[in-house]
Amino acid sequence: MTQATQTQQRGILLSEAALRQVKSLQDKQGQDLCLRVGVRQGGCSGMSYMMDFEDVSKITPDDEVFDYDGFKIICDRKSLLYLYGLMLDYSDAMIGGGFQFTNPNAAQTCGCGKSFGV
């Protein structure tokens, strides 16, 4: 896992590799977008992670906003209850690459790492 770009005071931590990747993906979109991270019911362990780009105009007062060198990650407060302390990392490995979620709140995680249970 690569080192986080911010201290543990952040609710959602982002590695330098993940920050580079999301900024690269944002540049390809050609818009000023933020990354929404959250949870939803489902997945093989009970809850699954979700993340997608969203226009910054859709940030609501109920969202927590984490700024990483001008790039914003947003998370609704209900999801943050399950994600506080989450480390989002990125690997470009041929097998097992992509975004990885390390969630200190997860009591169990599925084999693919995309869902969890508490």
N, C-alpha and C positions, 0 to 999 in steps of 0.2 A: 504494500500500500504506500502511496506517495504521501508526502507531508501535507497537512492542511494549510491553506493559505491564511487562515484566521485562528484565533485562540478558541478555547473551549467555551467562551462566553456566547458564542453563536448557537442558535438552536439547531441549525442545519449546517454541517461542516462540508466544505468542498475542497478536494485535493487540487493541487496545481494542475495535474493532468486532466481532471474533470473540468476545471475552469477553462483550460485551453480548448477542450473539445466543445463545450457548450458555446463558447465565443465563436469558434469556427463554424458551428452549425447556425448560429445566429447570423453571422456574416453572409452565409449562403441564402438565408431567408430575405436579406436585403431590407430588413425593418428593425426598428427599435423594439425588441421583444424582451420579456423577462421569462424566467423558467418557473412554472408552477409545479410544486411537488406536493403530493398528498397521498392519501390512502382511500381505498374503497373496499367494500365487502367482496369477497371472492378469492380465487386462487386456491391452490391445493393446501395451504396452511391456514386459511380463514380470512386473511386480509392481503390485498395486493397493493404494491406501490404503483403510483401513477406519476408521470411527469410529462409536461408538454410546454411548448412555447405559447405565450399569451401576450397580447398587446398590453402595454403598461397602463392603458386607460381602464383596464378591467380590475385593477387592484382596488379592493374594498377596505373600509375601515376595520373589518373583521379579519383581515389578512396580516400576518407578520411578514415583514420585509427584511431581508438580509442582503446587504450590499457587499459585493466582492469586486473591488476595483472598477466600479461603475456598472457592473452587471448585477441585476437584481434577481434574487430567488424569493419567491413568495410561497406562503403556505397558510392555509386556513387554520384557525386556532384549534379546531376539533382534531384535524389531522396531526397537528403539532404535538398533541397529547401522546400520540403513538410514535412520533418521529423525533422528539427532542433528543439531540445528541447524535443524530444520524450522520454518518460519514458517507458522502457520495464520492466515489472514485471512478477512474476510467482506465481501462487497459486496452491496448490495441493488439493483444495476443491473438493468434489465429484460432486457438481453442480456448474458450472461456473468456474471450475479450468482451468489451462493451462496458456499460456502466454497471458498477457494483454497489450495492447498498449494504452498509454495515450498521445495523441498528441495535443499540444497547438495550432497547426495550423489548426486543423479540425473545420470547421464551422458546420458540421453535422457528425454523426456517426451512423452506422447501429446498430440494436439490438444485433447482435453477437459480435460487436466490432472489426471485421476483415476488415472492409472497412470504408472509410470516404470520405467526400467532402470538398472542400475549397471554 
